[in-house]
Amino acid sequence: MESWRKNIPLWLIIVLLIFLGLIFAAWLWQVSSTTNLGNGDFVGYWSATYLLHNGLNPYDPQLMENLQHTQMQTGLTSTIMAWNPPVLFVVLLPLAWLPFAIAKFVWLMVNITIILAASLMLARLYLPENNYKVLLFFLLFAVSLPQVISGIFIGQVTFLVFFGLVVCLMLIKKGQWFWAGAVLILTTIKPHLVILSVIYLLLYMAQRRQYLGWVGLIVAGTACALVLFIFRSSWIQDLMGELKISPVHWLTPTIGGLFSYFGVSDIARYLIVLLLPLPFILLRYQAAIKLELAVALLTLITVPTTFFGWSYDQTILLIPIAQVFGWLNLSKDKASNAWFVFAIALGLAGIFFQHFFTRNDVFYLWFPLFWWFIFGLKWRHVSKIASVAT
């Protein structure tokens, strides 16, 4: 592998990648401009950002309806709202200067880039550098995951949260604490998906007295607030009004969502509140549970226990999945690894089957629980190997 790479000039590889990238971008533009690719949730995100850009309330249902049905002429029978915190509109603000057709194409390219970049960073964090088979397997898994594909198709913003968490981990490993804290601002776009992991990271910074991380997050938050004040001085009142009208009883693939779906109880929606002490507990056992493992574990726990989270939000599970792929290389037991690879492939096949034959989002809950099982078994297996070695 190394000799093959050395025989090819670096400039030739770069030129080839640029050429292939341009061909892909041209094809994607043709598809997005002639189909509904990107005409999902991004309609709501762009509409809200466009309203803010023009000094209007991004949470006003009537303004959103008028924009989408008259100016944009989406042809949709309902109005797509953006219930996210206003940090999202600051991030998407450059797209408000673009026509919607171009903006959705740009966002498609951004999402694809985010997935590839974050997956490669996860490989650096969790996977062995010399095992190209495991790396290729993980990358193929990441880009073929139906939750990722559907998220890209509808123009989701979950990938920003995913990217923020992964980049924060990478920057911490490099000792760039200020930027590690600043990039966490992206997680506030959907904070319920990463609440346990973010608490742990902030505690981790404080314990090491790396308060620059906290400063970075405060500076990023202040900068977002200033931008919001520049475009609409009453954005805080808008946000307070949004909290009064936004729907909260979504039936999503979480434990609470499943209980609500079957009419058992709505109390389980708040299960995550009981788990808030977990980051504090894990911080006490850093000798056994390192930073990457703690974040992977907390992410895995959060996804099915949080207040709500759709199937495409399960993209963030790529963090604990990367940890499992990394463990595969530690074990020399080929038979055990083969069974784990078979189970992973079976899980991927199962989620594809479900994606094509059922549209009920609640029943995607099995996927994070499946990874609870795989994660726990592999962690136990690796721990046994480590204890025998010592």
C-alpha contacts under 8 A as a table, 3 or more apart, distances in Angstrom:
res1	aa1	res2	aa2	distance
1	M	4	W	5.18
1	M	5	R	6.38
2	E	5	R	5.15
2	E	6	K	6.24
3	S	6	K	5.05
3	S	7	N	6.36
4	W	7	N	5.43
4	W	8	I	7.01
5	R	8	I	5.57
6	K	9	P	7.17
8	I	12	L	7.04
8	I	13	I	7.29
9	P	12	L	5.37
9	P	13	I	6.69
10	L	13	I	5.18
10	L	14	I	6.31
11	W	14	I	5.07
11	W	15	V	6.11
12	L	15	V	5.12
12	L	16	L	6.06
13	I	16	L	5.11
13	I	17	L	6.15
14	I	17	L	5.15
14	I	18	I	6.17
15	V	18	I	5.15
15	V	19	F	6.11
16	L	19	F	5.09
16	L	20	L	6.16
17	L	20	L	5.14
17	L	21	G	5.96
18	I	21	G	4.94
18	I	22	L	6.16
19	F	22	L	5.22
19	F	23	I	6.35
20	L	23	I	5.13
20	L	24	F	6.16
21	G	24	F	5.08
21	G	25	A	6.05
22	L	25	A	5.00
22	L	26	A	6.08
23	I	26	A	5.18
23	I	27	W	6.23
24	F	27	W	5.10
24	F	28	L	6.04
25	A	28	L	5.01
25	A	29	W	6.07
25	A	109	M	7.64
26	A	29	W	5.15
26	A	30	Q	6.33
27	W	30	Q	5.15
27	W	31	V	6.29
28	L	31	V	5.07
28	L	32	S	5.94
28	L	105	F	7.60
29	W	32	S	5.18
29	W	33	S	5.90
29	W	105	F	6.28
30	Q	33	S	5.44
30	Q	34	T	6.35
31	V	34	T	5.43
31	V	35	T	5.89
31	V	37	L	7.20
32	S	35	T	5.41
32	S	36	N	6.67
32	S	37	L	5.08
32	S	38	G	6.84
32	S	101	A	7.89
32	S	104	K	7.82
32	S	105	F	6.33
33	S	101	A	6.50
33	S	105	F	7.83
36	N	39	N	5.03
36	N	40	G	7.73
37	L	40	G	7.69
37	L	153	F	5.46
37	L	154	I	6.66
38	G	41	D	7.76
38	G	42	F	6.41
38	G	43	V	7.92
38	G	104	K	5.79
38	G	105	F	7.41
38	G	108	L	6.88
38	G	152	I	7.30
38	G	153	F	5.33
38	G	154	I	4.73
38	G	155	G	4.91
39	N	42	F	6.26
39	N	43	V	5.86
39	N	74	T	7.97
39	N	104	K	7.59
39	N	153	F	7.94
39	N	154	I	5.97
39	N	155	G	7.18
40	G	43	V	5.81
40	G	44	G	7.84
40	G	153	F	7.50
40	G	154	I	4.16
40	G	155	G	6.24
41	D	44	G	5.47
41	D	45	Y	6.59
41	D	80	I	6.74
41	D	154	I	5.51
41	D	155	G	5.86
41	D	156	Q	6.04
42	F	45	Y	4.85
42	F	46	W	5.87
42	F	104	K	7.14
42	F	154	I	6.44
42	F	155	G	4.75
42	F	156	Q	6.27
43	V	46	W	5.41
43	V	47	S	6.00
43	V	68	Q	7.65
43	V	80	I	6.68
44	G	47	S	5.12
44	G	48	A	6.12
44	G	64	M	7.79
44	G	79	T	7.75
44	G	80	I	4.77
44	G	81	M	4.90
44	G	82	A	5.20
45	Y	48	A	5.38
45	Y	49	T	6.19
45	Y	81	M	7.42
45	Y	82	A	5.46
45	Y	89	F	7.47
46	W	49	T	5.05
46	W	50	Y	5.92
46	W	92	L	7.47
46	W	95	L	7.42
46	W	96	A	6.76
46	W	100	F	7.48
47	S	50	Y	5.03
47	S	51	L	6.25
47	S	58	P	7.63
47	S	64	M	6.44
47	S	67	L	6.90
47	S	68	Q	7.04
48	A	51	L	5.16
48	A	52	L	6.34
48	A	57	N	7.84
48	A	58	P	4.31
48	A	59	Y	6.83
48	A	64	M	6.94
48	A	81	M	7.60
48	A	82	A	6.48
48	A	89	F	7.16
49	T	52	L	5.10
49	T	53	H	6.06
49	T	58	P	6.60
49	T	89	F	4.94
49	T	90	V	7.71
49	T	92	L	6.65
49	T	93	L	6.04
49	T	96	A	6.16
50	Y	53	H	4.98
50	Y	54	N	6.38
50	Y	58	P	7.89
50	Y	93	L	7.66
50	Y	96	A	4.97
50	Y	97	W	7.97
51	L	54	N	5.14
51	L	55	G	6.34
51	L	56	L	4.91
51	L	57	N	6.31
51	L	58	P	5.35
51	L	63	L	7.96
52	L	55	G	4.94
52	L	56	L	5.10
52	L	57	N	6.17
52	L	58	P	5.55
52	L	89	F	7.48
52	L	231	F	6.38
52	L	232	R	6.67
53	H	56	L	7.41
53	H	93	L	6.98
53	H	96	A	6.60
53	H	231	F	6.12
54	N	231	F	7.28
55	G	231	F	5.36
55	G	232	R	5.02
56	L	232	R	6.90
57	N	60	D	5.58
57	N	63	L	7.81
57	N	232	R	7.88
57	N	235	W	7.26
57	N	238	D	6.23
58	P	63	L	7.89
58	P	64	M	7.44
58	P	82	A	7.92
58	P	238	D	7.67
59	Y	64	M	7.64
59	Y	81	M	7.37
59	Y	82	A	7.09
59	Y	83	W	7.24
59	Y	238	D	6.61
59	Y	239	L	7.43
59	Y	241	G	7.94
59	Y	242	E	5.91
60	D	63	L	5.40
60	D	64	M	6.21
61	P	64	M	5.06
61	P	65	E	6.06
61	P	79	T	7.74
61	P	81	M	7.15
62	Q	65	E	5.07
62	Q	66	N	6.20
63	L	66	N	5.20
63	L	67	L	6.14
64	M	67	L	5.19
64	M	68	Q	6.10
64	M	79	T	6.90
64	M	80	I	7.74
64	M	81	M	7.09
65	E	68	Q	5.30
65	E	69	H	5.86
65	E	79	T	5.43
66	N	69	H	5.42
66	N	70	T	5.53
66	N	71	Q	7.12
67	L	70	T	5.65
67	L	71	Q	5.07
67	L	72	M	6.10
68	Q	71	Q	6.08
68	Q	72	M	4.87
68	Q	73	Q	5.87
68	Q	74	T	6.00
68	Q	79	T	7.04
69	H	72	M	6.10
69	H	73	Q	4.74
69	H	74	T	6.08
69	H	75	G	6.78
69	H	76	L	7.42
69	H	79	T	7.99
70	T	73	Q	5.19
72	M	100	F	7.59
76	L	79	T	7.21
83	W	242	E	7.32
83	W	246	S	6.60
84	N	88	L	6.73
84	N	189	I	6.02
84	N	190	K	6.81
85	P	88	L	6.25
85	P	188	T	7.13
85	P	189	I	5.73
85	P	190	K	7.67
85	P	239	L	7.60
86	P	89	F	5.28
86	P	90	V	6.81
86	P	189	I	7.76
86	P	228	L	7.85
86	P	239	L	7.64
87	V	90	V	5.19
87	V	91	V	6.48
87	V	185	I	7.88
87	V	186	L	7.75
87	V	188	T	7.18
87	V	189	I	6.24
87	V	224	C	6.31
88	L	91	V	5.18
88	L	92	L	6.26
88	L	186	L	7.93
88	L	189	I	5.61
89	F	92	L	5.05
89	F	93	L	5.68
90	V	93	L	5.05
90	V	224	C	6.37
90	V	227	V	7.01
90	V	228	L	7.07
91	V	94	P	7.55
92	L	95	L	5.60
92	L	96	A	7.15
93	L	96	A	5.32
93	L	97	W	7.65
94	P	97	W	5.96
94	P	98	L	7.66
95	L	98	L	5.30
95	L	103	A	5.47
96	A	99	P	7.53
96	A	103	A	7.64
98	L	102	I	6.27
98	L	103	A	5.60
99	P	102	I	5.53
99	P	103	A	6.03
100	F	103	A	4.86
100	F	104	K	6.02
101	A	104	K	5.50
101	A	105	F	6.49
102	I	105	F	5.14
102	I	106	V	6.20
103	A	106	V	5.09
103	A	107	W	6.12
104	K	107	W	4.95
104	K	108	L	6.13
104	K	155	G	7.37
105	F	108	L	5.08
105	F	109	M	6.40
106	V	109	M	5.16
106	V	110	V	6.17
107	W	110	V	4.86
107	W	111	N	6.06
107	W	155	G	6.87
108	L	111	N	5.21
108	L	112	I	6.25
108	L	152	I	6.45
108	L	153	F	7.85
108	L	155	G	6.50
109	M	112	I	5.21
109	M	113	T	6.09
110	V	113	T	5.08
110	V	114	I	6.05
111	N	114	I	5.00
111	N	115	I	6.25
111	N	152	I	6.34
111	N	155	G	7.70
111	N	159	F	6.63
112	I	115	I	5.27
112	I	116	L	6.32
112	I	152	I	7.19
113	T	116	L	5.24
113	T	117	A	5.94
114	I	117	A	5.15
114	I	118	A	5.80
114	I	159	F	6.78
114	I	160	L	7.62
114	I	163	F	6.54
115	I	118	A	5.29
115	I	119	S	5.94
115	I	142	A	7.86
115	I	143	V	7.45
115	I	159	F	7.05
115	I	163	F	7.80
116	L	119	S	5.18
116	L	120	L	6.21
116	L	139	L	7.99
116	L	143	V	7.68
117	A	120	L	5.20
117	A	121	M	6.23
118	A	121	M	5.00
118	A	122	L	6.10
118	A	162	F	7.78
118	A	163	F	5.83
118	A	166	V	6.37
118	A	167	V	7.41
119	S	122	L	5.01
119	S	123	A	6.21
119	S	139	L	6.59
119	S	142	A	6.99
119	S	318	L	7.86
120	L	123	A	4.95
120	L	124	R	6.40
120	L	139	L	7.66
121	M	124	R	5.00
121	M	125	L	6.26
121	M	166	V	7.12
121	M	167	V	7.57
121	M	170	M	7.12
122	L	125	L	4.95
122	L	126	Y	5.88
122	L	127	L	7.42
122	L	166	V	6.92
122	L	319	I	6.86
122	L	322	A	6.40
123	A	126	Y	5.40
123	A	127	L	4.77
123	A	128	P	7.62
123	A	129	E	7.92
123	A	135	L	6.63
123	A	138	F	7.98
123	A	322	A	6.93
124	R	127	L	6.00
124	R	128	P	7.53
124	R	129	E	7.02
125	L	170	M	7.12
125	L	292	E	7.43
126	Y	292	E	7.54
126	Y	322	A	6.02
126	Y	323	Q	5.49
126	Y	325	F	7.74
126	Y	326	G	5.29
127	L	131	N	7.94
127	L	134	V	7.53
127	L	135	L	6.87
127	L	322	A	7.06
127	L	323	Q	7.41
127	L	325	F	6.72
127	L	326	G	4.38
127	L	329	N	7.95
128	P	131	N	5.80
128	P	326	G	6.55
128	P	329	N	7.21
129	E	132	Y	7.39
131	N	134	V	5.71
131	N	135	L	6.47
131	N	329	N	7.76
132	Y	135	L	4.89
132	Y	136	L	5.94
133	K	136	L	5.20
133	K	137	F	6.07
134	V	137	F	5.04
134	V	138	F	6.10
134	V	325	F	6.82
134	V	326	G	7.86
134	V	329	N	7.53
135	L	138	F	5.21
135	L	139	L	6.20
136	L	139	L	5.16
136	L	140	L	6.07
137	F	140	L	5.26
137	F	141	F	6.11
138	F	141	F	4.98
138	F	142	A	6.13
138	F	322	A	7.12
138	F	325	F	6.87
139	L	142	A	5.05
139	L	143	V	6.30
140	L	143	V	5.46
140	L	144	S	6.02
141	F	144	S	5.29
141	F	145	L	5.99
142	A	145	L	5.53
142	A	148	V	7.46
142	A	318	L	6.93
143	V	148	V	6.77
143	V	149	I	7.33
144	S	148	V	7.24
144	S	149	I	6.88
145	L	148	V	5.33
145	L	149	I	6.40
145	L	348	L	7.07
145	L	352	F	7.98
146	P	149	I	4.92
146	P	150	S	5.97
146	P	351	I	7.02
146	P	352	F	6.24
146	P	355	H	7.03
147	Q	150	S	5.29
147	Q	151	G	6.02
147	Q	311	S	6.13
147	Q	312	Y	4.35
147	Q	313	D	7.34
147	Q	314	Q	6.51
147	Q	315	T	5.92
148	V	151	G	5.10
148	V	152	I	6.22
148	V	312	Y	6.28
148	V	315	T	5.74
149	I	152	I	5.22
149	I	153	F	6.12
150	S	153	F	4.90
150	S	154	I	6.31
150	S	312	Y	6.50
151	G	154	I	5.52
151	G	155	G	6.06
151	G	156	Q	5.06
151	G	158	T	7.71
151	G	312	Y	5.28
151	G	313	D	7.92
152	I	155	G	5.06
152	I	156	Q	6.16
153	F	156	Q	7.84
156	Q	159	F	7.07
157	V	160	L	5.55
157	V	161	V	7.38
158	T	161	V	5.34
158	T	162	F	6.40
158	T	190	K	7.21
158	T	312	Y	7.60
158	T	313	D	5.88
158	T	315	T	7.66
158	T	316	I	7.95
159	F	162	F	4.89
159	F	163	F	5.89
159	F	315	T	7.50
159	F	316	I	7.79
160	L	163	F	4.99
160	L	164	G	6.04
160	L	186	L	6.02
160	L	187	T	7.25
160	L	189	I	7.79
161	V	164	G	5.13
161	V	165	L	6.38
161	V	186	L	5.39
161	V	187	T	4.42
161	V	188	T	7.49
161	V	189	I	6.61
161	V	190	K	6.61
161	V	191	P	8.00
161	V	194	V	7.99
162	F	165	L	5.44
162	F	166	V	6.33
162	F	187	T	7.51
162	F	315	T	7.53
162	F	316	I	5.41
163	F	166	V	5.22
163	F	167	V	5.95
163	F	186	L	7.85
164	G	167	V	5.31
164	G	168	C	6.04
164	G	183	V	5.46
164	G	184	L	5.47
164	G	185	I	7.42
164	G	186	L	5.25
164	G	187	T	5.93
165	L	168	C	5.16
165	L	169	L	6.43
165	L	183	V	7.78
165	L	184	L	6.46
165	L	187	T	6.84
165	L	198	V	7.87
166	V	169	L	5.21
166	V	170	M	6.37
166	V	319	I	7.79
167	V	170	M	4.99
167	V	171	L	6.08
167	V	180	A	7.14
167	V	183	V	7.14
168	C	171	L	5.18
168	C	172	I	6.14
168	C	179	W	7.61
168	C	180	A	4.38
168	C	181	G	6.85
168	C	183	V	6.19
168	C	184	L	6.53
169	L	172	I	5.20
169	L	173	K	6.34
169	L	180	A	7.22
169	L	292	E	7.42
170	M	173	K	5.20
170	M	174	K	6.48
170	M	180	A	7.94
171	L	174	K	4.97
171	L	175	G	6.16
171	L	176	Q	5.17
171	L	177	W	6.74
171	L	179	W	6.95
171	L	180	A	5.20
172	I	175	G	4.92
172	I	176	Q	5.75
172	I	177	W	5.79
172	I	180	A	5.95
173	K	176	Q	7.75
176	Q	179	W	5.85
176	Q	180	A	6.15
177	W	180	A	4.89
177	W	181	G	6.22
177	W	205	M	7.93
177	W	210	Q	6.70
177	W	211	Y	7.93
177	W	212	L	5.70
177	W	213	G	4.67
177	W	216	G	7.73
178	F	181	G	5.33
178	F	182	A	6.20
178	F	212	L	4.70
178	F	213	G	4.40
178	F	214	W	7.34
178	F	215	V	6.58
178	F	216	G	4.54
178	F	217	L	7.71
179	W	182	A	4.77
179	W	183	V	6.02
179	W	213	G	6.93
179	W	216	G	5.96
180	A	183	V	5.55
180	A	184	L	6.76
180	A	213	G	6.03
180	A	216	G	7.30
181	G	184	L	5.36
181	G	185	I	7.61
181	G	212	L	7.43
181	G	213	G	4.08
181	G	214	W	5.71
181	G	215	V	7.14
181	G	216	G	4.73
181	G	217	L	4.63
182	A	185	I	5.90
182	A	213	G	7.04
182	A	214	W	7.94
182	A	215	V	7.79
182	A	216	G	4.20
182	A	217	L	4.16
182	A	218	I	7.42
182	A	219	V	7.05
182	A	220	A	5.34
183	V	186	L	5.96
183	V	216	G	7.94
183	V	217	L	7.14
183	V	220	A	7.78
184	L	187	T	5.37
184	L	188	T	7.37
184	L	198	V	7.71
184	L	217	L	6.41
185	I	188	T	5.50
185	I	189	I	7.73
185	I	217	L	6.16
185	I	220	A	6.43
185	I	221	G	6.54
186	L	189	I	5.79
187	T	190	K	5.92
187	T	191	P	5.46
187	T	194	V	6.98
188	T	191	P	4.57
190	K	193	L	6.01
190	K	194	V	7.73
191	P	194	V	5.64
191	P	195	I	5.70
192	H	195	I	5.30
192	H	306	T	6.27
192	H	307	F	6.78
192	H	308	F	7.62
193	L	299	T	7.84
193	L	302	T	6.48
193	L	303	V	6.08
193	L	306	T	6.67
193	L	309	G	7.03
193	L	313	D	7.72
194	V	197	S	5.33
194	V	198	V	6.00
194	V	299	T	6.33
194	V	302	T	6.70
194	V	303	V	7.90
195	I	198	V	5.38
195	I	199	I	6.22
195	I	302	T	7.45
196	L	199	I	5.28
196	L	200	Y	6.26
196	L	275	L	7.96
196	L	276	L	6.53
196	L	278	L	7.45
196	L	279	P	6.24
196	L	298	L	5.87
196	L	299	T	7.13
196	L	302	T	6.67
197	S	200	Y	5.08
197	S	201	L	6.23
197	S	279	P	7.26
197	S	294	A	7.91
197	S	295	V	5.38
197	S	298	L	5.52
197	S	299	T	6.09
198	V	201	L	5.04
198	V	202	L	6.18
199	I	202	L	5.27
199	I	203	L	6.16
199	I	279	P	6.48
200	Y	203	L	5.09
200	Y	204	Y	5.94
200	Y	279	P	4.76
200	Y	280	F	7.00
200	Y	283	L	7.30
200	Y	295	V	7.55
201	L	204	Y	4.87
201	L	205	M	6.23
201	L	295	V	7.96
202	L	205	M	5.15
202	L	206	A	6.28
202	L	213	G	7.59
202	L	214	W	7.04
203	L	206	A	5.01
203	L	207	Q	5.99
203	L	279	P	7.94
203	L	280	F	7.64
203	L	283	L	7.75
204	Y	207	Q	5.23
204	Y	208	R	6.44
204	Y	283	L	7.10
205	M	208	R	5.35
205	M	209	R	6.11
205	M	210	Q	5.00
205	M	211	Y	6.39
205	M	213	G	6.41
205	M	214	W	7.61
206	A	209	R	4.74
206	A	210	Q	5.83
206	A	211	Y	6.00
207	Q	210	Q	7.58
210	Q	213	G	6.12
210	Q	214	W	7.90
211	Y	214	W	5.17
211	Y	215	V	6.29
212	L	215	V	4.78
212	L	216	G	5.97
213	G	216	G	5.08
213	G	217	L	6.47
214	W	217	L	5.21
214	W	218	I	6.23
215	V	218	I	5.05
215	V	219	V	6.00
216	G	219	V	5.15
216	G	220	A	6.11
217	L	220	A	5.14
217	L	221	G	6.07
218	I	221	G	5.05
218	I	222	T	6.01
219	V	222	T	5.05
219	V	223	A	6.07
220	A	223	A	5.12
220	A	224	C	6.28
221	G	224	C	5.15
221	G	225	A	6.22
222	T	225	A	5.01
222	T	226	L	6.19
223	A	226	L	5.15
223	A	227	V	6.32
224	C	227	V	5.17
224	C	228	L	6.24
225	A	228	L	5.06
225	A	229	F	6.21
226	L	229	F	5.05
226	L	230	I	6.20
227	V	230	I	5.09
227	V	231	F	6.47
228	L	231	F	5.34
228	L	232	R	5.83
228	L	233	S	7.07
228	L	235	W	6.68
229	F	232	R	5.07
229	F	233	S	4.38
229	F	234	S	7.30
229	F	235	W	6.92
230	I	233	S	6.49
232	R	235	W	5.65
233	S	236	I	7.90
234	S	237	Q	5.45
234	S	238	D	6.40
235	W	238	D	4.85
235	W	239	L	6.17
236	I	239	L	5.05
236	I	240	M	6.27
237	Q	240	M	5.03
237	Q	241	G	6.15
238	D	241	G	5.10
238	D	242	E	6.18
239	L	242	E	4.96
239	L	243	L	6.39
240	M	243	L	5.27
240	M	244	K	6.82
241	G	244	K	5.30
241	G	245	I	6.78
242	E	245	I	5.36
242	E	246	S	5.71
243	L	246	S	5.55
247	P	250	W	7.10
250	W	257	G	7.20
250	W	308	F	7.00
251	L	257	G	4.79
251	L	258	L	7.11
251	L	260	S	6.91
251	L	261	Y	6.20
251	L	308	F	7.71
251	L	361	D	7.70
251	L	362	V	6.20
252	T	257	G	4.97
252	T	258	L	7.29
252	T	308	F	5.81
252	T	309	G	5.80
252	T	310	W	5.38
252	T	311	S	7.56
252	T	361	D	5.93
252	T	362	V	4.81
253	P	257	G	5.90
253	P	258	L	6.63
253	P	304	P	6.91
253	P	308	F	7.46
253	P	309	G	6.52
253	P	310	W	6.09
253	P	311	S	6.44
253	P	361	D	5.85
253	P	362	V	3.97
253	P	363	F	5.98
253	P	364	Y	5.35
253	P	365	L	4.40
254	T	257	G	4.89
254	T	258	L	6.16
254	T	269	R	7.92
254	T	303	V	7.24
254	T	304	P	4.38
254	T	305	T	5.81
254	T	306	T	6.84
254	T	307	F	7.61
254	T	308	F	6.25
254	T	309	G	6.72
254	T	362	V	7.07
254	T	365	L	5.70
255	I	258	L	5.19
255	I	259	F	6.35
255	I	268	A	6.78
255	I	269	R	7.15
255	I	304	P	5.83
255	I	305	T	5.77
255	I	365	L	7.26
256	G	259	F	5.17
256	G	260	S	6.19
256	G	266	D	6.59
256	G	267	I	7.20
256	G	268	A	4.31
256	G	269	R	3.90
256	G	270	Y	7.22
256	G	271	L	7.25
256	G	305	T	7.00
256	G	306	T	7.88
256	G	307	F	7.06
256	G	308	F	7.69
257	G	260	S	5.10
257	G	261	Y	6.01
257	G	266	D	7.93
257	G	268	A	7.85
257	G	269	R	6.53
257	G	308	F	6.95
257	G	362	V	6.66
258	L	261	Y	4.94
258	L	262	F	6.45
258	L	362	V	6.16
258	L	363	F	7.76
258	L	365	L	7.92
259	F	262	F	5.46
259	F	263	G	6.24
259	F	264	V	5.22
259	F	265	S	5.79
259	F	266	D	6.84
259	F	268	A	6.84
260	S	263	G	4.84
260	S	264	V	5.87
260	S	265	S	5.52
260	S	266	D	5.37
261	Y	264	V	7.69
261	Y	362	V	7.68
263	G	266	D	7.97
265	S	268	A	6.66
266	D	269	R	5.76
267	I	270	Y	5.93
267	I	271	L	7.51
268	A	271	L	5.16
269	R	272	I	7.68
269	R	305	T	7.51
269	R	306	T	6.94
269	R	307	F	4.99
269	R	308	F	7.28
270	Y	273	V	5.69
270	Y	274	L	7.78
270	Y	305	T	7.92
270	Y	306	T	7.03
270	Y	307	F	5.80
271	L	274	L	5.67
271	L	275	L	7.13
271	L	305	T	5.90
271	L	306	T	6.80
271	L	307	F	7.55
272	I	275	L	5.10
272	I	276	L	6.65
272	I	302	T	7.05
272	I	305	T	5.43
272	I	306	T	5.12
272	I	307	F	6.97
273	V	276	L	5.48
274	L	277	P	7.35
275	L	278	L	5.60
276	L	279	P	6.80
277	P	280	F	5.43
277	P	281	I	6.35
278	L	281	I	5.02
278	L	282	L	6.12
278	L	298	L	7.98
279	P	282	L	5.22
279	P	283	L	6.16
279	P	298	L	7.66
280	F	283	L	5.23
280	F	284	R	6.93
281	I	284	R	5.50
281	I	285	Y	7.21
282	L	285	Y	5.31
282	L	286	Q	6.77
282	L	289	I	7.19
282	L	294	A	6.88
283	L	286	Q	5.72
285	Y	288	A	5.75
285	Y	289	I	5.93
286	Q	289	I	4.76
286	Q	290	K	5.26
286	Q	291	L	7.31
287	A	290	K	6.61
289	I	293	L	5.98
289	I	294	A	5.97
290	K	293	L	5.39
290	K	294	A	6.05
291	L	294	A	5.16
291	L	295	V	6.26
292	E	295	V	5.32
292	E	296	A	6.15
293	L	296	A	5.05
293	L	297	L	6.02
293	L	320	P	7.91
293	L	323	Q	7.10
294	A	297	L	5.12
294	A	298	L	6.07
295	V	298	L	5.17
295	V	299	T	5.98
296	A	299	T	5.20
296	A	300	L	6.17
296	A	319	I	5.54
296	A	320	P	4.31
296	A	323	Q	6.87
297	L	300	L	5.13
297	L	301	I	6.26
297	L	320	P	6.42
298	L	301	I	5.07
298	L	302	T	6.02
299	T	302	T	5.11
299	T	303	V	6.37
299	T	316	I	7.48
299	T	317	L	6.87
299	T	319	I	7.38
299	T	320	P	6.97
300	L	303	V	5.88
300	L	304	P	7.75
300	L	317	L	6.24
300	L	320	P	6.12
300	L	368	P	6.97
300	L	371	W	7.71
300	L	372	W	6.96
301	I	304	P	6.56
301	I	305	T	6.60
301	I	372	W	7.83
302	T	305	T	5.23
302	T	306	T	5.50
303	V	306	T	5.89
303	V	309	G	7.09
303	V	314	Q	6.77
303	V	317	L	7.61
303	V	368	P	7.02
304	P	309	G	7.84
304	P	365	L	6.68
304	P	368	P	6.33
304	P	369	L	7.43
306	T	309	G	7.14
309	G	313	D	5.84
309	G	314	Q	7.70
310	W	313	D	5.23
310	W	314	Q	7.17
310	W	361	D	6.80
311	S	314	Q	5.46
311	S	361	D	6.14
311	S	364	Y	6.15
312	Y	315	T	5.85
313	D	316	I	6.36
314	Q	317	L	5.45
314	Q	368	P	7.49
315	T	318	L	5.97
316	I	319	I	6.18
317	L	320	P	5.64
317	L	321	I	6.14
317	L	368	P	7.42
318	L	321	I	4.78
318	L	322	A	5.86
319	I	322	A	5.22
319	I	323	Q	6.66
320	P	323	Q	4.96
320	P	324	V	6.47
320	P	375	F	7.55
321	I	324	V	5.08
321	I	325	F	6.35
321	I	371	W	7.56
321	I	375	F	7.79
322	A	325	F	5.04
322	A	326	G	6.17
323	Q	326	G	5.00
323	Q	327	W	6.31
324	V	327	W	5.07
324	V	328	L	6.45
324	V	374	I	7.78
324	V	375	F	6.14
324	V	378	K	6.84
324	V	379	W	7.92
325	F	328	L	5.18
325	F	329	N	7.23
326	G	329	N	5.76
326	G	330	L	7.19
327	W	330	L	5.16
327	W	331	S	6.87
327	W	378	K	7.02
327	W	379	W	7.61
327	W	382	V	6.85
328	L	331	S	5.78
328	L	337	N	6.14
328	L	378	K	7.96
329	N	332	K	7.32
330	L	382	V	7.16
331	S	334	K	7.67
331	S	337	N	7.24
331	S	382	V	6.79
331	S	385	I	7.48
332	K	337	N	7.98
333	D	336	S	5.41
333	D	337	N	6.26
334	K	337	N	5.07
334	K	338	A	5.97
335	A	338	A	5.09
335	A	339	W	6.41
336	S	339	W	5.22
336	S	340	F	6.40
337	N	340	F	5.04
337	N	341	V	6.10
338	A	341	V	5.10
338	A	342	F	6.07
339	W	342	F	5.00
339	W	343	A	6.14
340	F	343	A	5.00
340	F	344	I	6.14
340	F	374	I	7.67
341	V	344	I	5.07
341	V	345	A	6.13
342	F	345	A	5.13
342	F	346	L	6.04
343	A	346	L	4.96
343	A	347	G	6.10
344	I	347	G	5.05
344	I	348	L	6.27
345	A	348	L	5.09
345	A	349	A	6.15
346	L	349	A	5.02
346	L	350	G	6.06
347	G	350	G	4.97
347	G	351	I	6.30
347	G	367	F	7.63
347	G	370	F	7.63
348	L	351	I	5.27
348	L	352	F	6.29
349	A	352	F	5.11
349	A	353	F	6.15
350	G	353	F	5.06
350	G	354	Q	6.21
351	I	354	Q	5.05
351	I	355	H	6.01
351	I	364	Y	7.86
351	I	367	F	7.35
352	F	355	H	5.03
352	F	356	F	6.38
353	F	356	F	5.45
353	F	357	F	6.22
354	Q	357	F	5.25
354	Q	358	T	5.51
354	Q	359	R	7.88
355	H	358	T	5.96
355	H	359	R	6.77
356	F	359	R	7.82
360	N	363	F	6.15
360	N	364	Y	7.81
361	D	364	Y	5.62
362	V	365	L	6.14
363	F	366	W	6.58
364	Y	367	F	5.83
365	L	368	P	6.20
365	L	369	L	6.77
366	W	369	L	5.10
366	W	370	F	5.85
367	F	370	F	5.01
367	F	371	W	6.47
368	P	371	W	5.03
368	P	372	W	6.24
369	L	372	W	4.83
369	L	373	F	6.50
370	F	373	F	5.24
370	F	374	I	6.43
371	W	374	I	4.87
371	W	375	F	5.65
372	W	375	F	5.22
372	W	376	G	5.97
373	F	376	G	5.26
373	F	377	L	6.16
374	I	377	L	5.28
374	I	378	K	6.10
375	F	378	K	5.36
375	F	379	W	5.98
376	G	379	W	5.19
376	G	380	R	6.11
377	L	380	R	5.20
377	L	381	H	6.16
378	K	381	H	4.91
378	K	382	V	6.09
379	W	382	V	5.19
379	W	383	S	6.02
380	R	383	S	5.08
380	R	384	K	6.27
381	H	384	K	5.25
381	H	385	I	6.50
382	V	385	I	5.05
382	V	386	A	6.23
383	S	386	A	5.04
383	S	387	S	6.15
384	K	387	S	5.12
384	K	388	V	6.21
385	I	388	V	5.25
385	I	389	A	6.21
386	A	389	A	5.10
386	A	390	T	6.36
387	S	390	T	5.26
